[in-house]
Amino acid sequence: MTFKAAGKAPSDLAFVPFVSVDNMMKNVAAIGVEAFLSGLADYIEEDFLRWESFDKKPRIPAHAPQGVIELMPTSDGETFGFKYVNGHPGNTRDGLQTVTGFGVLSDLSTGYPVLFTEMTILTALRTAANSALAAKHLAPEGATTMAIIGNGAQSDFQCLAFKSMVGITKIRAYDIDSDASVRLARNLAGSGLDLTIFKTPEEAIEGAEIITTVTADKKYATILTDNMVGPGVHINAIGGDCPGKTELHRDILLRSDIFVEFPDQTRVEGELQQLAADHPVTELWQVYAGKASGRVSDSQITLFDGVGFAVEDFAALRFVRDLLPKTGHHEKLDLLADPDDPRDLYGMVLRAGAAGNGAAA
Ligand code: NAD
């Protein structure tokens, strides 16, 4: 029982729908992971199609040698959203996640939050949905085989999104830590995906029409060298998402047509940081809107240089907000003060004290 205002039932507006990790898992289970991924992709596409209505800025980072914490805000003029997210590649050594997050969606007209949610699971879902959405426009038609280099927390979600949205049936997996690949194979058993584990990245990418790189290391890594990438392939490069952290050899970029979310952010954080500041790129929203071409030839190498942008998280928050009335899987969080008289905030504190609420023993 909360003590918000004497003699007044707390208004529903004072409680913010809160989705815990437990409830996020229940929400995913309620509609199924593949329906969740494709529903989320629809919301992302919808928001990319109204790209110009968003207030867009690169995310705001706080760097440490071990990783980064970032705030990702955006608004469409009616609703504001932000995500708090970290990226700490060394965390798994201590049993911690590399990426965790939470986020808020708010009504811009009152400033009141309308959703507060965990975004560790939701980020993995939105990243996968976003990758598969891009691949629908960029991958070779009829692609059935995807190599996935880096078999950590994001990888299962990536595989499932490419299965349900792109038609991938075969996964060729590689990780420097073979236990990670075994874990991925175990989780995807029964998913309908035919997964094979390889001992080298060279073997893993053989014959794959799509290559996903989703490794975590805070350095200029070379997960793929130039000679590994043949014509016609689509590369879904997800792991390089921070200054000083990349996955592809620069020569691959020079042979590819590069597609990005928001160039101002990708040039600082993505594979693009290896190229000149004016290197030509195509913005994905323009491809979705039919204003720019996606894949135009069988021999073209398309590269989605994905870093994760605030509009995708905004779409994910909207998707969860709209899902909650159907599933009911959330709690009411006592986050906002709700005095009888909105100006009598201290009076509410006084009355709570007089009633002995929270008094020290
Ligand atoms: P994770 O730590 O759970 O998994 C990373 C995996 O990469 C590990 O299994 C590790 O062994 C493997 N790995 C590291 N170096 C490798 C190499 N040279 N070759 C093969 N495998 C290697 O991390 P995660 O949560 O899966 O995230 C992976 C990366 O994706 C991180 O860098 C994260 O920041 C990034 N990410 C990007 C987005 C985006 O929107 N672009 C979103 C979420 C996460």
Residues whose N, C-alpha, C, O or C-beta is under 5 A from the ligand:
A	BS01	NAD	G87 P89 T92 T98 V99 T127 I149 G150 N151 G152 A153 Q154 S155 Y174 D175 I176 D177 A180 V214 T215 A216 D217 I238 G239 D241 G306 V307 G308
